[in-house]
């Protein structure tokens, strides 16, 4: 197999900057909450399950930011 070319490296860097902010929620929902595949059948049930997954992700993200000290820095700069 040949090494990846410089054009492909630069292309991958451009793509990853665009896609990475949107991939984290899906990765957390899949790997942490084990909720990537829904086994419910109706649209309303899928919506409800994904709503709870999104709520849990937001709480998980807040806990992560608090642990890293980001929230305290954000709140201290506003005062």
C-alpha positions in Angstrom: 0.0 0.0 0.0 1.3 3.5 -0.9 1.5 6.3 1.7 -1.2 8.9 1.5 -0.3 11.9 -0.6 -0.1 15.5 0.6 -3.2 16.6 -1.3 -5.2 13.8 0.4 -3.8 14.8 3.8 -4.8 18.5 3.3 -8.2 17.4 2.0 -8.8 15.2 5.1 -7.8 18.1 7.3 -10.3 20.4 5.7 -13.1 17.8 5.9 -12.3 16.9 9.5 -12.6 20.6 10.6 -16.1 20.7 9.1 -17.3 17.3 10.3 -15.8 16.9 13.7 -18.1 19.2 15.7 -21.1 17.2 14.5 -19.6 13.8 15.0 -19.0 14.1 18.7 -22.7 13.9 19.8 -23.2 10.8 17.7 -20.1 9.2 19.0 -21.1 9.8 22.6 -24.6 8.7 22.1 -23.3 5.5 20.4 -20.4 4.6 22.7 -21.4 6.0 26.1 -25.2 5.6 26.0 -25.3 2.5 23.6 -28.2 4.2 21.8 -27.1 4.2 18.2 -29.7 1.7 16.9 -33.3 2.1 17.9 -35.4 -1.0 18.2 -38.7 0.8 18.6 -41.0 0.9 15.6 -43.1 4.1 15.6 -41.8 7.5 14.7 -43.1 9.0 18.0 -41.2 6.4 20.1 -38.0 6.9 18.1 -38.4 10.7 18.6 -38.9 10.2 22.3 -35.9 7.9 22.6 -33.6 10.3 20.7 -35.0 13.3 22.8 -33.9 11.5 25.9 -30.5 10.7 24.3 -30.0 14.3 23.4 -30.9 15.5 26.9 -28.5 13.0 28.4 -25.7 14.1 26.0 -26.2 17.7 27.1 -25.9 16.8 30.8 -22.9 14.7 29.9 -21.3 17.6 28.1 -22.0 20.0 31.0 -20.3 17.5 33.4 -17.3 17.2 31.1 -17.0 21.0 30.8 -17.3 21.4 34.5 -14.7 18.8 35.1 -12.3 20.6 32.8 -13.0 23.9 34.4 -14.4 25.5 31.3 -17.7 26.6 32.9 -16.0 28.4 35.8 -13.8 30.3 33.3 -16.8 31.2 31.2 -18.8 32.4 34.2 -15.9 34.4 35.6 -15.3 36.3 32.4 -19.0 37.5 32.3 -18.8 39.2 35.7 
